[in-house]
Each structure stands twice: as structure tokens, then as C-alpha cells.
Amino acid sequence: MLGLLRLVVVLLVVLTVVYWCMVFWFRAGERDRLEAEWETEKPPLPRHTFVDIGMAEYKRSLRRKLLWGVYVVPITLICLLVYLVNYA
């Protein structure tokens, strides 16, 4: 039981570090893409407003995808693997 608790704590710490690294990485890439889009299209909005609006829209979609991809899927697969190894 203590080994399982230690595994869960270490796993959550590692997944949290991975999650925040991916958040910063993807947000930087999206900001660069929006700035390049502003340069090519030259919309009537100022650059910072255009980028801020785009980042607000992107933030909502990014969180949901990363929560599923970083926390839910790996933890589900690990639980499935533990079940199959021990009880199947």
C-alpha cells in the first residue's frame, strides 16, 4: 500500500511538471503563430489586442486537451495495466 502511494505521488508530480512544460511550450508556439498571422493579414486591430483575443480563445481549448492527454489517459492506462497484471 505504501509503495502504491509513493508511485501515485511521484506520478502526479512528474505529470504536473510535464503539464506545465507543455502549457508554456504550446502557448509560445500559438503566440508566435498569431503574431505571424497579424503580420501577413494586417487586421484593423492593434497587434497586442489581436494576439490577446487569439490567446484567450486558444487557452480554453488547450487546457481541456492537455488535461486529457497528460493526466487522464496515462493514469487510465496505468490503472488498466495494474489490473491486467494482477487480476487477469
C-alpha positions as CSV (number, residue, x, y, z in Angstrom):
1,M,0.0,0.0,0.0
2,L,2.8,2.4,0.8
3,G,4.5,1.6,-2.5
4,L,1.3,2.4,-4.4
5,L,1.0,5.7,-2.5
6,R,4.6,6.6,-3.3
7,L,4.0,5.7,-7.0
8,V,0.9,7.9,-7.2
9,V,2.7,10.9,-5.6
10,V,5.7,10.6,-7.8
11,L,3.5,10.1,-10.9
12,L,1.4,13.2,-10.1
13,V,4.5,15.3,-9.6
14,V,6.0,14.2,-12.8
15,L,2.8,14.6,-14.8
16,T,2.3,18.1,-13.3
17,V,5.8,19.2,-14.4
18,V,5.1,17.7,-17.9
19,Y,1.7,19.5,-18.0
20,W,3.2,23.0,-17.2
21,C,6.1,22.5,-19.6
22,M,3.6,21.7,-22.4
23,V,1.4,24.6,-21.5
24,F,4.3,27.1,-21.8
25,W,5.6,25.4,-25.0
26,F,2.2,25.3,-26.8
27,R,1.3,28.8,-25.7
28,A,4.6,30.2,-27.0
29,G,4.0,28.5,-30.3
30,E,0.5,29.8,-30.6
31,R,1.6,33.3,-29.8
32,D,4.2,33.1,-32.5
33,R,1.6,31.9,-35.0
34,L,-0.8,34.7,-34.1
35,E,1.9,37.3,-34.4
36,A,2.9,35.9,-37.8
37,E,-0.8,35.9,-38.9
38,W,-1.1,39.5,-37.8
39,E,2.0,40.4,-39.9
40,T,0.6,38.8,-43.0
41,E,-3.1,39.9,-42.8
42,K,-2.7,43.3,-41.1
43,P,-6.1,43.4,-39.5
44,P,-7.6,46.7,-38.2
45,L,-6.9,45.6,-34.5
46,P,-3.6,46.5,-32.9
47,R,-1.1,43.7,-32.6
48,H,-1.4,43.1,-28.9
49,T,-5.2,43.1,-29.0
50,F,-5.3,40.6,-31.9
51,V,-2.8,38.3,-30.1
52,D,-4.6,38.6,-26.7
53,I,-8.0,37.7,-28.3
54,G,-6.5,34.8,-30.1
55,M,-4.7,33.6,-26.9
56,A,-7.9,33.8,-24.9
57,E,-9.7,31.5,-27.4
58,Y,-6.7,29.1,-27.6
59,K,-6.4,28.9,-23.8
60,R,-9.9,27.3,-23.4
61,S,-9.2,24.6,-25.9
62,L,-5.6,23.9,-24.7
63,R,-6.4,23.2,-21.1
64,R,-9.0,20.6,-21.9
65,K,-6.8,18.8,-24.3
66,L,-3.8,18.8,-22.1
67,L,-5.7,17.6,-19.0
68,W,-6.9,14.6,-21.0
69,G,-3.6,14.0,-22.7
70,V,-1.3,14.4,-19.6
71,Y,-3.4,13.2,-16.7
72,V,-6.4,11.2,-17.7
73,V,-5.0,9.0,-20.4
74,P,-1.7,7.9,-18.7
75,I,-3.4,7.3,-15.4
76,T,-6.1,5.3,-17.0
77,L,-3.6,3.2,-18.9
78,I,-1.5,2.6,-15.8
79,C,-4.6,1.5,-13.8
80,L,-5.6,-0.8,-16.7
81,L,-2.1,-2.3,-16.8
82,V,-2.1,-2.8,-13.0
83,Y,-5.5,-4.5,-13.2
84,L,-4.5,-6.8,-16.1
85,V,-1.2,-7.8,-14.5
86,N,-2.8,-8.6,-11.1
87,Y,-6.3,-9.9,-11.9
88,A,-6.4,-11.0,-15.5
